[in-house]
Structures are given as C-alpha cells and as structure tokens.
Amino acid sequence: MRYSSLLPSAERFYFSRFVRLAALSVALVGLLPSCSDDDETEATPASPAKITVPQAALHPEGIQYDEANKRFLVSSRTRGQIGSVKDDSTYTVFADDPRLVSTIGLNLDATRQRLLAAVSDNGANTSRSTSGTLRQLAALAIFNATNGSLTSFVNLGALRPGQNHFANDIAVDAQGNAYITDSLSPLIYKVDPQGAASVFLENNMLSGGSGFGLNGIVYHPDGYLLVAKANDGSLFKVPLSNPSNFTKVATNQNLSLTGADGLVLTDPKTLLLVSGSQSTVFRLTTTTDWASATEAGRFATGAVSPTTITRRADAAYVLYPYQATSPRFAIVRVGF
C-alpha cells in the first residue's frame, strides 16, 4: 500500500501536489548545462603565470602590454624587429625596418595610438650593425600602434656627435612628450609630439663611467620622472619643469639596487624595479613623494637575465630573455 493512501483526503491533496512539484524541479535541473570540476580546471586563466615563447636568439629587451589587442609587444636586440606575443605563446612580427638595428625599451602610448621604441647598436645584431652605427646609434622609432607602420624615426645621437650612445628606455608624459635615457652618455633626451628632439638633461652625475649608466625611466603623474642608473643602482627624481634640479631618491643603506633596469609604477606610491644582475624584481614604496623609498618586497627570478616589466590590469609581468642565443624567452607574472 502506498503511504499517501493512509492520509486524510486534504493531506493527500497537498502530498500529491508536493510530489508533482518535486518531480518538476528534478526535470528542470536536468535541463541545465552541467558544470564539473574538470570544466573549472580547464578554464583559461585571466592572467597566465608564465608564457614561454619558442623564438630562438630573439633576445628581447623591452616589453609592453597592449590591453586593446590582448597581446604583449616585445623588442629584439639581435633582430631589431618588434614582435607580438599572445597568451598561447604565438609570436608574430608586428613591425620591422632596416634602420632598426637593435630595439631596446618600448612605450605603448595607447592614448595617441603610438608605439615608441628606443633604437641602438651594441653589436648584437650582426646583420644590421655597421661601423657608423656601432655604439653611435641612438634613435626613437615611432609606429602606428594598430598596424605597425613606421611613422617617424628621430636621430637622437646627432644632438651630441662624437660621443658613445645607447638609447635605452622611454617614458611619455601626459602631453605626449617622450623622454629617452642614454646608457653610454649622461643624457636624457626629449622628443615632443611633433617629433622635435632636444637634450632634456645632461649631467655627469648620470654617467655610468666605463659601464652602463642611465637605464629605466618612468613618468609620474605628479609631473616628474623616476630614472634608474644601472652601474650603481641610483634612483633619481627629475622634475619636468626644472630638470637640472633633479635629486637622488634616498634608500636604506643596506638596500642595493645595482643592475637597475626596467621600472613600472603600479600606483603613485609603489614602484617595481628590475635588477638584472641581482635576478630580482624589487617593490619600492614611498611616503615622501619619492624623496625617499623603502623596500616592500622582492621577487626572485633566477638566472634568466630579467630586463624590463609591464603592467597588465592588476598584475605585473617581467621579461626573461635568458641569453642572446637561447631557444626561447619567457614572460612571467610577478608575485611578492
């Protein structure tokens, strides 16, 4: 005998209704798409931990993330070309020109749809290096950020002929002026939006002696530049309105930033600094508007010759070029 037949008539009515509703609920659940643990495991992460790119002897130095096109842009010391890298490790040539002997630092000026590249020659690209460009070339190449066409090529080394030059890294201010460091001369160049070049700052304190001097550079929205010097790890604050009034950012005497290379601000009070010789990304913070800075963390890269760093949403990615003859390079999310 069924249980329902033992109930009074009114209760049998509500019991029957309950059974029908329960059956309908089960049927509706069956129509919904399934979601298993495997589905969650196979989902593509929003920001991958590491992208390994099988491009032999590319030796990229600079990196930028192009949010609009969901790709990284990387330079090349050995080929001169600029490449595009997707999260699936696909590499394609984005821009090239015979004048690009070695491309070093990059800056994606998305507001103006420009990609800026520092161009130099330290002999790494044997197919394009010449006696007239070796340690003499310093230039700024400007590309259309959508199609990669070269729109301008500005000779910076001609501003100080007879000196050794190595255009290294680039910052762009709110008005579209570009600032470029020279690692072999104590210079910061300025190129305005119309392409006119000038020496923005020249001072022997910026010299690297017989080694590399100025390297990474970043624009701070409060109207100054932060600039790193590789040979001794100095960090300078350079006001745009009065560059000769630059100051050295004070740090704890136990903190060495020797080998300083790429810089990126994650917010106005937090700076990430890559030290290639120390295989470390340092996180620096300030409470004094960069009159001084303290270490707030570090990320060890291992012996991979890290160079520069870029932001991607709320994450930061550092570039591992390995060696000039390596069969690959990598782009790695930084964690502290």
Summary of the structure (lengths in Angstrom):
residues: 336
radius of gyration: 27.1
end to end distance: 68.0
largest distance: 107.7
contacts: 1091
relative contact order: 0.12
helix: 13%
strand: 40%
